[in-house]
Amino acid sequence: MRDGEIEEIVRVWRRSRDASQPWLEARMGHTAEDDRRFFEGTIAEENDIWVAVERHIAGVLEILGFLAIAGDRLGWLYVDPDAQGRGIGTALLEKAKELSPAGLALYTHQRNTRARAFYERRGFRAVRFGVSPPPENEPDVLYQFGSQPE
Ligand SMILES: CC(C)(COP(=O)(O)OP(=O)(O)OC[C@H]1O[C@@H](n2cnc3c(N)ncnc32)[C@H](O)[C@@H]1OP(=O)(O)O)[C@@H](O)C(=O)NCCC(=O)NCCS
């Protein structure tokens, strides 16, 4: 992630969440300002952010997805709905594996069947079912890849 890219990344994050978990977004009611504050103050502060970009005419870069990772904890992996199914999620996950070759751990929502299938096809195994912290309180599942300890 480079300076000045946060706004575009937060837009992708929002579009991707609205498409993949509309039930949760409706319940949580986060505003664009909430998203921006949380991304800037927490996600970008505590993680390394990697973006997937497409280069257009005249060198203009469009952000199509991002990965937020802290050590062996893959915190966020989101691809714009219009860019899904093109291998971008796989490329970002490969980057995460390259950054943490000994293993990775991540949480996803139990209802997110598509993400779960995506991770399971790429070698992740579900190791614990639980509930995310308040105020979200959404059933979640911990996935691990490689030798990452619980
Ligand atoms: C999960 C996610 C990151 C995958 O990203 P992606 O760029 O779509 O991933 P890829 O294109 O590399 O692979 C997608 C898979 O769906 C398949 N697919 C086929 N048609 C597709 C389509 N029209 N759209 C999306 N995926 C399609 C791909 O073939 C691939 O299948 P495979 O797992 O059997 O190889 C993406 O769907 C996403 O951002 N989801 C919403 C956010 C989310 O749930 N993130 C994870 C939370 S922890």
The ligand as a MOL file (V3000), in Angstrom:
LIG
                    3D

  0  0  0     0  0            999 V3000
M  V30 BEGIN CTAB
M  V30 COUNTS 48 50 0 0 0
M  V30 BEGIN ATOM
M  V30 1 C -12.8050 -15.1930 -1.0640 0
M  V30 2 C -12.1880 -14.2180 -2.0820 0
M  V30 3 C -11.0980 -13.4110 -1.4020 0
M  V30 4 C -11.6100 -14.9870 -3.2420 0
M  V30 5 O -11.0570 -14.0370 -4.1570 0
M  V30 6 P -11.1140 -14.2890 -5.7620 0
M  V30 7 O -10.2990 -13.2360 -6.4020 0
M  V30 8 O -12.5080 -14.4120 -6.2020 0
M  V30 9 O -10.3710 -15.6860 -5.8280 0
M  V30 10 P -9.8890 -16.5000 -7.1010 0
M  V30 11 O -10.3660 -15.8650 -8.3580 0
M  V30 12 O -8.4320 -16.6980 -6.9310 0
M  V30 13 O -10.6250 -17.9020 -6.8560 0
M  V30 14 C -12.0410 -17.9340 -6.6900 0
M  V30 15 C -12.6410 -19.2980 -6.8460 0
M  V30 16 O -14.0090 -19.1440 -7.3100 0
M  V30 17 C -14.1430 -19.6370 -8.6490 0
M  V30 18 N -15.0210 -18.8300 -9.4990 0
M  V30 19 C -15.5160 -19.2260 -10.6480 0
M  V30 20 N -16.3130 -18.3100 -11.1570 0
M  V30 21 C -16.3010 -17.2930 -10.3360 0
M  V30 22 C -16.9260 -16.0320 -10.3490 0
M  V30 23 N -17.7440 -15.6480 -11.3270 0
M  V30 24 N -16.6720 -15.2100 -9.3550 0
M  V30 25 C -15.8760 -15.5860 -8.3560 0
M  V30 26 N -15.2590 -16.7890 -8.2810 0
M  V30 27 C -15.4830 -17.6250 -9.2680 0
M  V30 28 C -12.7240 -19.6440 -9.1110 0
M  V30 29 O -12.5920 -20.5680 -10.1580 0
M  V30 30 C -11.9900 -20.1210 -7.8740 0
M  V30 31 O -12.3350 -21.4710 -7.6090 0
M  V30 32 P -11.3310 -22.4840 -6.9010 0
M  V30 33 O -11.2800 -22.1020 -5.4520 0
M  V30 34 O -11.9540 -23.8280 -7.1150 0
M  V30 35 O -9.9990 -22.3050 -7.5830 0
M  V30 36 C -13.2600 -13.2790 -2.6650 0
M  V30 37 O -14.3470 -14.0530 -3.0900 0
M  V30 38 C -13.7560 -12.2160 -1.7160 0
M  V30 39 O -13.2180 -11.1300 -1.6460 0
M  V30 40 N -14.8550 -12.5080 -1.0120 0
M  V30 41 C -15.4990 -11.5440 -0.1600 0
M  V30 42 C -14.6570 -11.2070 1.0330 0
M  V30 43 C -14.3530 -12.3970 1.8610 0
M  V30 44 O -15.2250 -13.2220 2.1090 0
M  V30 45 N -13.1100 -12.4610 2.2950 0
M  V30 46 C -12.6560 -13.4880 3.1740 0
M  V30 47 C -13.0690 -13.1420 4.5380 0
M  V30 48 S -11.8550 -13.7020 5.6870 0
M  V30 END ATOM
M  V30 BEGIN BOND
M  V30 1 1 1 2
M  V30 2 1 2 3
M  V30 3 1 2 4
M  V30 4 1 2 36
M  V30 5 1 4 5
M  V30 6 1 5 6
M  V30 7 2 6 7
M  V30 8 1 6 8
M  V30 9 1 6 9
M  V30 10 1 9 10
M  V30 11 2 10 11
M  V30 12 1 10 12
M  V30 13 1 10 13
M  V30 14 1 13 14
M  V30 15 1 14 15
M  V30 16 1 15 16
M  V30 17 1 15 30
M  V30 18 1 16 17
M  V30 19 1 17 18
M  V30 20 1 17 28
M  V30 21 1 18 19
M  V30 22 1 18 27
M  V30 23 2 19 20
M  V30 24 1 20 21
M  V30 25 1 21 22
M  V30 26 2 21 27
M  V30 27 1 22 23
M  V30 28 2 22 24
M  V30 29 1 24 25
M  V30 30 2 25 26
M  V30 31 1 26 27
M  V30 32 1 28 29
M  V30 33 1 28 30
M  V30 34 1 30 31
M  V30 35 1 31 32
M  V30 36 2 32 33
M  V30 37 1 32 34
M  V30 38 1 32 35
M  V30 39 1 36 37
M  V30 40 1 36 38
M  V30 41 2 38 39
M  V30 42 1 38 40
M  V30 43 1 40 41
M  V30 44 1 41 42
M  V30 45 1 42 43
M  V30 46 2 43 44
M  V30 47 1 43 45
M  V30 48 1 45 46
M  V30 49 1 46 47
M  V30 50 1 47 48
M  V30 END BOND
M  V30 END CTAB
M  END
